[in-house]
Amino acid sequence: MEENRLLIKGGRVIDPANNLDEVTDILVEGALIAKVSKNIRGCDKIIDASGKLVIPGLVDMHVHLREPGREDKEDILSGTNAALHGGVTSLLAMPNTSPAIDSSFVVGILKDAIERSARANVFICGAITKAREGKEMAEIDKFKGQGVIAISDDGSSIDSEEIMSDALRLAKKYKILPICHCEDNKISPRGVVNAGFTSTRLGLRGITNESEYKRIERDIKLAEKLDAALHIAHVSTKESVDVISRAKKRGVRVSCETAPHYFSLDDSFVLSYDANFKMNPPLRSKEDMLAVREGLSSGVIDVIASDHAPHTENEKDIEFERAEFGVTGLETELSVAITHLINNKILGWTELVRKISLNPSRLLGIDKGTLGVGKDADITVIDFNKEWVVKKEEFLSKSGNSAFLGNKLQGLVEYTICAGKVYKWNS
């Protein structure tokens, strides 16, 4: 039987791993890339990518799939469908589920669900502590053998320096990436929005920049002492960018990510009392937003990740203080990046692809983020000139709590190819 063959023809192919940015063809055979060359012929199944961008499938290293336990918000099937719709072919499932991914038993449950339902590549991030309570270590020693590639108590920061140091040691020993949610709740207890003019005007409790960057300073200090790797999640403040920049210059093995809402929105959007602008960390000042952009441009910030956090309507469409933190992002992250980073010349295409695909792959130690011959055929084809309006009813996610509803964005995913299987969108 002839192997399934697909030709992606005449697109602008951008592959930072191979220093490639040119109009060329890609031949896919089965689940792998067989050839990258001009004028490939002899294939019946063709995607005409003329005038389009062809890039490695996005690798999103910060996604909340909610399974097990909160499948009313999202599950593996709906979450991976949403991922593919946004051009994401690989993602890291974060551990703040119900129960948390804190034991080999729960990892097994999640692996079964992934095997049964996932459309995209799903990798697992285990919890650092039991129930993510910061008190007792999770079964990190068993995680590596189950294929867990990162650990985090995301949504919660670990207050104990002793436990955080132990986590960094174990992560180093087992060669898995520690991802830190950096927030000192003692500094900003029960805050719901950025501390400043907006919080004062709305009469809401504020979350200071200090609560983020002081915890980043502490975690970097611990990692530096142990010569351990450390990845900082969802960087949102100017001071955080500065702290990480100084650490990198000292040779600390620190990397970091930000999310699209932190480089495209500021806390003035919260004046609407719309809980779709409520996330943790919160939207910050315009000065912070511009500093995050500068961090992306300078290379201090390594990765763009969605921090996709789906919630039901009755968890969001309530009083702002009572509403859950978090917004969806899988289906908008690429277009938000094109609209706010490419169009504003903050990043070029190669730099963007590096941050949304290659860098997260390398940090996580997975063989993704490239269009090299022999690699997995995980490919995204984008009409980068196409504008579209974000509508809740067009999401494939179960949840519609997006910070970009009603926005006109540029750049539309036309095809997502995952392990050679073609998904056509927006036809």
TAFEN-V561712 format. One record per residue. N is the residue number from 0. RES is the residue in one small letter. OMEGA is omega in radians with two decimals (* if undefined). NEAR is the number of other C-alpha atoms within 10 Angstrom. Layout:
n=N res=RES omega=OMEGA near=NEAR
n=N res=RES omega=OMEGA near=NEAR
This chain:
n=0 res=m omega=-3.11 near=3
n=1 res=e omega=-3.13 near=6
n=2 res=e omega=3.12 near=9
n=3 res=n omega=-3.09 near=14
n=4 res=r omega=-3.13 near=19
n=5 res=l omega=3.09 near=21
n=6 res=l omega=3.02 near=24
n=7 res=i omega=-2.87 near=23
n=8 res=k omega=2.89 near=24
n=9 res=g omega=3.10 near=23
n=10 res=g omega=3.00 near=22
n=11 res=r omega=-3.04 near=21
n=12 res=v omega=3.13 near=24
n=13 res=i omega=-3.10 near=24
n=14 res=d omega=-3.08 near=23
n=15 res=p omega=-3.12 near=22
n=16 res=a omega=-3.13 near=17
n=17 res=n omega=3.13 near=10
n=18 res=n omega=-3.06 near=9
n=19 res=l omega=2.99 near=15
n=20 res=d omega=-3.12 near=16
n=21 res=e omega=3.08 near=15
n=22 res=v omega=-3.09 near=19
n=23 res=t omega=-3.12 near=21
n=24 res=d omega=3.04 near=25
n=25 res=i omega=3.07 near=27
n=26 res=l omega=3.10 near=22
n=27 res=v omega=3.05 near=29
n=28 res=e omega=-3.06 near=20
n=29 res=g omega=-3.10 near=17
n=30 res=a omega=-3.02 near=19
n=31 res=l omega=3.02 near=20
n=32 res=i omega=-3.05 near=25
n=33 res=a omega=-3.05 near=21
n=34 res=k omega=3.01 near=17
n=35 res=v omega=-3.02 near=18
n=36 res=s omega=3.05 near=13
n=37 res=k omega=2.98 near=13
n=38 res=n omega=3.02 near=11
n=39 res=i omega=-3.10 near=16
n=40 res=r omega=2.99 near=11
n=41 res=g omega=3.11 near=9
n=42 res=c omega=-3.09 near=13
n=43 res=d omega=-3.09 near=10
n=44 res=k omega=-3.01 near=11
n=45 res=i omega=2.91 near=14
n=46 res=i omega=3.09 near=17
n=47 res=d omega=-3.09 near=14
n=48 res=a omega=3.14 near=23
n=49 res=s omega=3.14 near=16
n=50 res=g omega=-3.12 near=14
n=51 res=k omega=3.02 near=22
n=52 res=l omega=3.06 near=24
n=53 res=v omega=-3.05 near=30
n=54 res=i omega=3.00 near=27
n=55 res=p omega=3.09 near=31
n=56 res=g omega=-3.13 near=29
n=57 res=l omega=3.07 near=34
n=58 res=v omega=-3.06 near=31
n=59 res=d omega=-3.03 near=28
n=60 res=m omega=3.12 near=32
n=61 res=h omega=-3.07 near=26
n=62 res=v omega=3.07 near=24
n=63 res=h omega=-3.12 near=26
n=64 res=l omega=3.01 near=28
n=65 res=r omega=3.10 near=25
n=66 res=e omega=0.19 near=27
n=67 res=p omega=2.90 near=21
n=68 res=g omega=-3.14 near=14
n=69 res=r omega=-3.13 near=16
n=70 res=e omega=3.03 near=16
n=71 res=d omega=3.12 near=13
n=72 res=k omega=-3.09 near=22
n=73 res=e omega=2.98 near=24
n=74 res=d omega=-3.07 near=24
n=75 res=i omega=-3.11 near=25
n=76 res=l omega=-3.10 near=22
n=77 res=s omega=-3.13 near=20
n=78 res=g omega=3.13 near=32
n=79 res=t omega=2.99 near=27
n=80 res=n omega=3.09 near=24
n=81 res=a omega=3.12 near=24
n=82 res=a omega=-3.13 near=30
n=83 res=l omega=3.11 near=29
n=84 res=h omega=3.12 near=26
n=85 res=g omega=3.12 near=27
n=86 res=g omega=-3.12 near=35
n=87 res=v omega=-3.13 near=31
n=88 res=t omega=3.10 near=30
n=89 res=s omega=-3.13 near=27
n=90 res=l omega=3.10 near=26
n=91 res=l omega=-3.14 near=23
n=92 res=a omega=-3.11 near=26
n=93 res=m omega=-2.90 near=30
n=94 res=p omega=-3.12 near=32
n=95 res=n omega=3.07 near=25
n=96 res=t omega=-3.13 near=22
n=97 res=s omega=0.08 near=14
n=98 res=p omega=3.09 near=17
n=99 res=a omega=3.11 near=24
n=100 res=i omega=-2.99 near=34
n=101 res=d omega=-3.11 near=27
n=102 res=s omega=3.11 near=22
n=103 res=s omega=3.13 near=20
n=104 res=f omega=-3.12 near=11
n=105 res=v omega=3.03 near=18
n=106 res=v omega=3.11 near=24
n=107 res=g omega=3.10 near=13
n=108 res=i omega=-3.13 near=13
n=109 res=l omega=3.12 near=20
n=110 res=k omega=3.09 near=19
n=111 res=d omega=3.14 near=12
n=112 res=a omega=3.10 near=16
n=113 res=i omega=3.14 near=21
n=114 res=e omega=-3.07 near=12
n=115 res=r omega=-2.87 near=11
n=116 res=s omega=-2.95 near=15
n=117 res=a omega=3.01 near=18
n=118 res=r omega=3.10 near=22
n=119 res=a omega=3.10 near=23
n=120 res=n omega=-3.14 near=20
n=121 res=v omega=3.06 near=23
n=122 res=f omega=-2.97 near=20
n=123 res=i omega=2.96 near=23
n=124 res=c omega=3.11 near=31
n=125 res=g omega=3.08 near=32
n=126 res=a omega=3.05 near=31
n=127 res=i omega=-3.12 near=36
n=128 res=t omega=-3.13 near=25
n=129 res=k omega=-3.13 near=18
n=130 res=a omega=-3.12 near=21
n=131 res=r omega=-3.10 near=26
n=132 res=e omega=3.07 near=15
n=133 res=g omega=-3.02 near=19
n=134 res=k omega=-3.04 near=14
n=135 res=e omega=-3.04 near=12
n=136 res=m omega=3.00 near=20
n=137 res=a omega=-3.06 near=23
n=138 res=e omega=-3.07 near=18
n=139 res=i omega=-3.13 near=23
n=140 res=d omega=-3.13 near=14
n=141 res=k omega=-3.02 near=14
n=142 res=f omega=-3.02 near=24
n=143 res=k omega=3.14 near=17
n=144 res=g omega=3.10 near=11
n=145 res=q omega=3.09 near=12
n=146 res=g omega=3.07 near=14
n=147 res=v omega=-3.02 near=20
n=148 res=i omega=3.12 near=23
n=149 res=a omega=3.05 near=30
n=150 res=i omega=-3.13 near=28
n=151 res=s omega=2.92 near=27
n=152 res=d omega=-3.00 near=28
n=153 res=d omega=-3.00 near=22
n=154 res=g omega=3.09 near=17
n=155 res=s omega=3.06 near=17
n=156 res=s omega=-3.12 near=20
n=157 res=i omega=-3.08 near=25
n=158 res=d omega=-3.06 near=17
n=159 res=s omega=3.08 near=11
n=160 res=e omega=-3.14 near=12
n=161 res=e omega=-3.13 near=10
n=162 res=i omega=3.12 near=17
n=163 res=m omega=3.10 near=23
n=164 res=s omega=3.09 near=18
n=165 res=d omega=3.13 near=16
n=166 res=a omega=3.12 near=21
n=167 res=l omega=3.10 near=24
n=168 res=r omega=-3.13 near=19
n=169 res=l omega=3.12 near=19
n=170 res=a omega=3.10 near=24
n=171 res=k omega=-3.13 near=18
n=172 res=k omega=-3.05 near=11
n=173 res=y omega=3.09 near=16
n=174 res=k omega=3.00 near=16
n=175 res=i omega=-3.00 near=24
n=176 res=l omega=3.02 near=23
n=177 res=p omega=-3.12 near=29
n=178 res=i omega=-2.98 near=27
n=179 res=c omega=2.91 near=25
n=180 res=h omega=-2.99 near=23
n=181 res=c omega=-3.11 near=28
n=182 res=e omega=3.07 near=25
n=183 res=d omega=-3.07 near=21
n=184 res=n omega=3.10 near=17
n=185 res=k omega=3.14 near=9
n=186 res=i omega=-3.11 near=15
n=187 res=s omega=-3.09 near=19
n=188 res=p omega=3.04 near=13
n=189 res=r omega=3.09 near=13
n=190 res=g omega=-3.12 near=19
n=191 res=v omega=3.10 near=23
n=192 res=v omega=3.10 near=28
n=193 res=n omega=3.11 near=28
n=194 res=a omega=-3.13 near=21
n=195 res=g omega=-3.08 near=16
n=196 res=f omega=-3.06 near=13
n=197 res=t omega=-3.14 near=19
n=198 res=s omega=3.13 near=20
n=199 res=t omega=-3.12 near=13
n=200 res=r omega=-3.11 near=9
n=201 res=l omega=-3.10 near=13
n=202 res=g omega=-3.13 near=9
n=203 res=l omega=3.13 near=17
n=204 res=r omega=-3.07 near=18
n=205 res=g omega=3.02 near=20
n=206 res=i omega=-3.06 near=27
n=207 res=t omega=3.00 near=23
n=208 res=n omega=-3.08 near=24
n=209 res=e omega=-3.12 near=16
n=210 res=s omega=3.08 near=18
n=211 res=e omega=-2.96 near=25
n=212 res=y omega=3.07 near=24
n=213 res=k omega=3.10 near=18
n=214 res=r omega=3.04 near=21
n=215 res=i omega=3.10 near=26
n=216 res=e omega=-3.13 near=16
n=217 res=r omega=-3.09 near=14
n=218 res=d omega=3.06 near=23
n=219 res=i omega=3.10 near=25
n=220 res=k omega=3.13 near=15
n=221 res=l omega=-3.14 near=20
n=222 res=a omega=-3.14 near=21
n=223 res=e omega=-3.13 near=18
n=224 res=k omega=-3.08 near=11
n=225 res=l omega=-2.99 near=15
n=226 res=d omega=-3.11 near=17
n=227 res=a omega=3.05 near=22
n=228 res=a omega=-3.12 near=22
n=229 res=l omega=3.08 near=24
n=230 res=h omega=-3.11 near=23
n=231 res=i omega=3.14 near=21
n=232 res=a omega=2.97 near=26
n=233 res=h omega=3.09 near=26
n=234 res=v omega=-3.04 near=25
n=235 res=s omega=-3.04 near=27
n=236 res=t omega=3.10 near=26
n=237 res=k omega=-3.11 near=21
n=238 res=e omega=3.11 near=20
n=239 res=s omega=3.10 near=25
n=240 res=v omega=-3.13 near=24
n=241 res=d omega=-3.13 near=16
n=242 res=v omega=-3.12 near=16
n=243 res=i omega=3.11 near=24
n=244 res=s omega=3.13 near=19
n=245 res=r omega=3.14 near=12
n=246 res=a omega=3.12 near=19
n=247 res=k omega=3.14 near=15
n=248 res=k omega=3.09 near=10
n=249 res=r omega=3.14 near=10
n=250 res=g omega=3.08 near=10
n=251 res=v omega=-3.10 near=21
n=252 res=r omega=-3.10 near=16
n=253 res=v omega=3.01 near=21
n=254 res=s omega=-3.12 near=22
n=255 res=c omega=3.12 near=23
n=256 res=e omega=2.89 near=27
n=257 res=t omega=-3.12 near=24
n=258 res=a omega=-3.07 near=22
n=259 res=p omega=-3.10 near=22
n=260 res=h omega=-3.12 near=26
n=261 res=y omega=3.06 near=25
n=262 res=f omega=-3.11 near=26
n=263 res=s omega=-3.07 near=19
n=264 res=l omega=3.01 near=20
n=265 res=d omega=-2.97 near=20
n=266 res=d omega=3.06 near=23
n=267 res=s omega=3.13 near=16
n=268 res=f omega=-3.11 near=16
n=269 res=v omega=-3.13 near=22
n=270 res=l omega=3.10 near=12
n=271 res=s omega=-3.03 near=10
n=272 res=y omega=3.13 near=14
n=273 res=d omega=-3.08 near=16
n=274 res=a omega=3.00 near=24
n=275 res=n omega=3.03 near=25
n=276 res=f omega=3.11 near=28
n=277 res=k omega=3.11 near=26
n=278 res=m omega=-3.11 near=20
n=279 res=n omega=0.02 near=21
n=280 res=p omega=-3.07 near=27
n=281 res=p omega=2.93 near=26
n=282 res=l omega=-3.05 near=27
n=283 res=r omega=-3.12 near=28
n=284 res=s omega=3.09 near=23
n=285 res=k omega=3.10 near=17
n=286 res=e omega=3.09 near=12
n=287 res=d omega=3.14 near=23
n=288 res=m omega=3.14 near=22
n=289 res=l omega=3.10 near=18
n=290 res=a omega=3.07 near=21
n=291 res=v omega=3.07 near=28
n=292 res=r omega=3.13 near=23
n=293 res=e omega=3.09 near=18
n=294 res=g omega=3.06 near=24
n=295 res=l omega=-3.10 near=24
n=296 res=s omega=-3.08 near=18
n=297 res=s omega=-3.11 near=13
n=298 res=g omega=3.07 near=14
n=299 res=v omega=3.08 near=23
n=300 res=i omega=-2.98 near=23
n=301 res=d omega=-2.87 near=24
n=302 res=v omega=2.90 near=29
n=303 res=i omega=3.12 near=31
n=304 res=a omega=-2.98 near=29
n=305 res=s omega=-2.89 near=26
n=306 res=d omega=3.13 near=27
n=307 res=h omega=-3.05 near=28
n=308 res=a omega=-3.09 near=24
n=309 res=p omega=3.08 near=31
n=310 res=h omega=3.07 near=25
n=311 res=t omega=-3.12 near=16
n=312 res=e omega=-3.09 near=13
n=313 res=n omega=3.01 near=9
n=314 res=e omega=-3.10 near=17
n=315 res=k omega=-3.06 near=23
n=316 res=d omega=3.13 near=15
n=317 res=i omega=3.13 near=14
n=318 res=e omega=-3.01 near=12
n=319 res=f omega=-3.09 near=20
n=320 res=e omega=-3.09 near=16
n=321 res=r omega=-3.07 near=12
n=322 res=a omega=3.10 near=20
n=323 res=e omega=3.00 near=23
n=324 res=f omega=2.95 near=23
n=325 res=g omega=3.13 near=25
n=326 res=v omega=3.05 near=26
n=327 res=t omega=-3.11 near=26
n=328 res=g omega=-3.07 near=28
n=329 res=l omega=-3.02 near=32
n=330 res=e omega=-3.11 near=27
n=331 res=t omega=-2.95 near=27
n=332 res=e omega=-3.12 near=27
n=333 res=l omega=-3.12 near=27
n=334 res=s omega=3.07 near=26
n=335 res=v omega=3.12 near=22
n=336 res=a omega=3.11 near=25
n=337 res=i omega=-3.08 near=23
n=338 res=t omega=-3.00 near=19
n=339 res=h omega=-3.11 near=19
n=340 res=l omega=3.12 near=21
n=341 res=i omega=-3.07 near=17
n=342 res=n omega=3.10 near=12
n=343 res=n omega=3.08 near=11
n=344 res=k omega=3.03 near=12
n=345 res=i omega=3.08 near=18
n=346 res=l omega=2.91 near=22
n=347 res=g omega=-3.07 near=15
n=348 res=w omega=-3.12 near=18
n=349 res=t omega=3.14 near=16
n=350 res=e omega=3.12 near=19
n=351 res=l omega=-3.13 near=22
n=352 res=v omega=3.10 near=26
n=353 res=r omega=-3.05 near=24
n=354 res=k omega=-3.11 near=25
n=355 res=i omega=-3.07 near=27
n=356 res=s omega=-3.03 near=29
n=357 res=l omega=-3.09 near=26
n=358 res=n omega=3.11 near=23
n=359 res=p omega=3.10 near=29
n=360 res=s omega=-3.11 near=23
n=361 res=r omega=3.13 near=12
n=362 res=l omega=-3.11 near=20
n=363 res=l omega=3.13 near=20
n=364 res=g omega=3.11 near=14
n=365 res=i omega=-3.05 near=14
n=366 res=d omega=-3.13 near=11
n=367 res=k omega=3.01 near=25
n=368 res=g omega=3.14 near=30
n=369 res=t omega=3.09 near=26
n=370 res=l omega=-3.14 near=28
n=371 res=g omega=3.10 near=20
n=372 res=v omega=-3.11 near=15
n=373 res=g omega=3.13 near=13
n=374 res=k omega=3.12 near=17
n=375 res=d omega=3.14 near=25
n=376 res=a omega=3.05 near=29
n=377 res=d omega=-2.90 near=31
n=378 res=i omega=3.09 near=29
n=379 res=t omega=3.11 near=25
n=380 res=v omega=-2.98 near=26
n=381 res=i omega=2.90 near=24
n=382 res=d omega=-2.96 near=18
n=383 res=f omega=3.10 near=17
n=384 res=n omega=-3.05 near=14
n=385 res=k omega=3.06 near=13
n=386 res=e omega=3.12 near=14
n=387 res=w omega=-3.14 near=14
n=388 res=v omega=-3.09 near=13
n=389 res=v omega=-3.13 near=19
n=390 res=k omega=-3.11 near=14
n=391 res=k omega=-3.05 near=16
n=392 res=e omega=3.12 near=10
n=393 res=e omega=3.09 near=10
n=394 res=f omega=2.99 near=20
n=395 res=l omega=2.98 near=20
n=396 res=s omega=3.05 near=27
n=397 res=k omega=-3.02 near=22
n=398 res=s omega=-3.08 near=21
n=399 res=g omega=-3.07 near=24
n=400 res=n omega=3.14 near=26
n=401 res=s omega=3.06 near=26
n=402 res=a omega=-3.04 near=23
n=403 res=f omega=3.13 near=24
n=404 res=l omega=3.14 near=14
n=405 res=g omega=-3.14 near=12
n=406 res=n omega=2.99 near=12
n=407 res=k omega=-3.12 near=14
n=408 res=l omega=3.11 near=21
n=409 res=q omega=3.12 near=21
n=410 res=g omega=-3.05 near=21
n=411 res=l omega=3.09 near=25
n=412 res=v omega=3.13 near=25
n=413 res=e omega=3.11 near=22
n=414 res=y omega=2.91 near=24
n=415 res=t omega=3.14 near=29
n=416 res=i omega=-3.11 near=24
n=417 res=c omega=-3.07 near=24
n=418 res=a omega=3.10 near=21
n=419 res=g omega=3.13 near=20
n=420 res=k omega=-3.00 near=17
n=421 res=v omega=2.99 near=17
n=422 res=y omega=-3.12 near=15
n=423 res=k omega=-3.11 near=14
n=424 res=w omega=2.91 near=14
n=425 res=n omega=-3.13 near=8
n=426 res=s omega=* near=5
